[in-house]
Amino acid sequence: MMSGRVRAPAVTGLLLLPLALASLLACQSVEPWERAAFAAARMQSEPHAPHAAFVDHVRQSREAIDAGSGSSGGGCGCY
């Protein structure tokens, strides 16, 4: 006997199918000559990474804090 209920995996699959198709349509290949725009400093989460790393190092060594990089300084201000 078959009741009028639809199984949950079938409903889930039907709901996820449009989402999967939409995500595939959003994918686009990037040509080699277009990659420079995505590698620009303004597109990075930290545009001045060397400077930020130096400031983080100074802050760690002067304040003897753990700033997320897993090490702490002595607190004496030494480098």
N, C-alpha and C positions, 0 to 999 in steps of 0.2 A: 504494500500500500504506500502510496506516495502522498505525502501531505503537501500543502501549498507553500511550505517553507523552503527557502533557498539556503544552501549551506554557506557558512561564514567564509571559507576560503574563496568560494566563487564570487561572492559579493566583494570581498577585499580585492581580488584580482581585477574585477570590473572597475573598481574605484581607482586602482593604481595604474591601470592601463593609460588613461588620458594624461596622467602626470608623467609617466615614463615617456610617452610620445612627445609631450611638450618639452621635456628636458633634452631629448634627442634633437629636436628641431632647434633648440637654442645653441647647440654645439656648432662651432665654426672653426675651420682650420685657419691658422695664422701663417701667412707667407713669410719667408725669411726676411724680406725687406720691410715688413711691418713689425718685426720683433723689436726693433730699436725703440719704438714708441712705448712699448711695455717695459723696457729695461731702463727707461729714463728715471732719474733720481726722484722726480715728483711722483712717480708711480709706486715707489717703495714705501714700506711702513716706516722706516727710519732713513730719511734721505742723506743724513750725514753720519753713517755708521762708524767710521773711524773716530770721529770727534766724540760721539756718544760713548764709545767704548773707553776712550781716554778719560772722559768725565766720570764715568762709572768706576774706573780704576782709582782715580783720585779720591772719590767719595768713599770707596771701600777702605782705602789705606788710611785716610784721615779720621774717619768716624768709626772704624772697626765694626762695620755693619755687614750683614749678609745681604747683598743687593740682588740676589737671584742667580748669581753666577757660581755659587757653591763655595766661595772662599771669603775669608774675612781678614782684615789687616790687623796690625798690632795696636793701632790707635795713637802711635807716637808721631805720626806725620812723616815717617820715613818712606822712601820709595824703594 
